[in-house]
Amino acid sequence: MKRSVPLQTITVQSSPAPRRVFLRQVCATALVGATGLGSAACSSTATGGGELAGVEFLHGVASGDPLDDRVILWTRVTPQSPRAVNDIAVHWQVASDAQMRQLVASGSSVAAADADYTVKIDCSGLLPGHSYFYRFTAQGAQSPIGRTRTLPKADADAVRLAVFCCSNYPAGYFNVYADAAKRNDFDAALHIGDYIYEYESTGYACGDAVALGRLSEPRNLLVVLNDYRRRYAQYRTDPDLQALHASVPMIAVWDDHEFADDAWRDGSADHDATKIGPFSLRKRAAMNAYHEWMPIRAPDPDNRERIYRSFDFGKLVSLHMLDTRLIGRDQQLMMSSYFDAAGKFDDAKYRRDLASPQRQMMGLEQMQWLERQVAQSRARWQILGQQVLMARMEYPLPVAFEEISGAEYVALKNRGSLDPASLSSRERACLAAPTLPCYLDSWDGYPHNRELVFQMMQRYRKNLVVLAGDSHNAWASDLHDDAGRQVGVEFATTSVSSPGLECSHPGKNPDDIASMMEQMIAPLYYAQTSKRGYLIVTATDDEVRCDFRFVDTVHSHQYTASTERSVRTLAGPGNRKLVEC
């Protein structure tokens, strides 16, 4: 057992073994909607004698990585003394009822000072497909009560997942989390990256931070371990994020901003080693904080860089959570480096370098692991939970080189379909021009690895659904291999709070921008480029349905939420493409 993550595996036992008023009220209010537990969700942290306890549970509780017989339970204990250095004894309980009267497991652990006083318990011996409730106590203080759920063992009529990404604290309130926390029908919440952002307080999307009372802490760029710990601690005081964690188990993977912008295996776009030291040290610090603060079960305790892992929801869904960011990714190519001194673009070299088999997105070891998982799976659906867009998002060459705007291109395309004779030879050449991959941080920048995944799914005749995030916009796309064969679909979630394409097209109707994208990019079926939200993905034997759910604002706690669009894919050869619900 490593002291940095005090993780215990506990089997079922036959016998069971004051915080600030404001925080108690906020937590209770958030959890009433999340769990229906009412005041039981946030018990008093006062000791029996009425004096304040020496510790507090300021960051709520969480659960994660459920299996059919176990789940990770998480909390953090906050010493009231800033000079505290000693480990803190913690007790935990799991019950089958919200009142915590019917205990099924309990035990003791420590909140270790060298793990930032975080606690993780791998509680085993649980029943498949069951909901449980849990809490922690330490020095007379009691945590909120959380609810979790194990995976089904075999039979499952439906699996429902909530999918999130890109939660930027200074950019707005976490109303998206609040909306999801009010429901009680999710089997798990997936967070597919950018759970935190690493920027300084004057960095990206901070324009409203002061007015919203959401200025990033610490104020500096995150570089060392304590920086990342403080940023996670700030995020986890958010009552809406606490409510989500307390209501449903989370299955998470990291993307770049848990580390640094556009990170890859050995660096990032904005890491200046001459000023802040080697990227390897920064990556290690960020990774340690992630494992401390997230309810994740490390597949390999000796290699905490490995977070790719699978979850089987009975015989209905095999969910494979990938790392397309750090463990195997080669550095992104830059289009700007393919222009010569005269401004001429070397298209042939650009495409040749992109298609090189040596360019890795996942790395050989992870690719081999995924093939083993897919080959062994007997589930109806193979769902990939991963960070960046896998669908082709290629722009027509004249648009990519700004010879014509996207809106002009679409207008020309529409005119050509209605009245071909009206087109000049130059306009026909424009429409006949090839497309060009431009978003090289996505799978478009690693097409050989993408083709390997598609070939794998075709080889084993699997129904493929890909989940993606990262772009701050919502997309639904068909997935085609290099030969144009349909191999599956992709649902990509917009952000929790980070701004989307509306910032790139100020003053323009967002619906027009989305429509332009749909008409310009062939595999793209649906786009929403201006709203914050999440996905509700429901798998049954016949279909996987995606409901795109959005909130109307992240700049006020008063918000409304609605499902704007629903699309689905059907199982079996001849299907595996997007259709209307």
Secondary structure, 3 states (H helix, E strand, C coil): CCCCCCEEEECCCCCCCCCCHHHHHHHHHHHHHHHCCHHHHECCCECCCCCECCEECCCCEEEECCCCCCEEEEEECEECCCCCCCCEEEEEEEECCCCCCCEEEEEEEEECHHHCCEEEEEECCCCCCCEEEEEEEECCEECECEEEECCCCCCCCCEEEEEECCCCHHHCCCHHHHHHHCCCCCCEEEECCCCCCCCCCCCCCCCCHHHHCCCCCCCCCCCCHHHHHHHHHHHCCCHHHHHHHHHCCEEECCCCCCCCCCCECCECCCCCHHHHCCHHHHHHHHHHHHHHHCCCCCCCCCCCCCCCEEEEECCCEEEEECCCCCCCCCCCCCHHHHECCCCCECHHHHHHHHCCCCCCCCCHHHHHHHHHHHHHCCCCEEEEECCCCCCCCCEEHHHHCCCCCHHHHHHHHHHHHHCHHHCCHHHHHHHHCCEECCCCCCHHHCHHHHHHHHHHHHHCCCEEEEEECCCCCEEEEEEECCCCCEEEEEEECCCCCCCCHHHCCCCCCHHHHHHHHHHHCCCEEEEECCCEEEEEEEECCCEEEEEEEEECCCCCCCCCEEEEEEEEEECCCCCCCEEEC
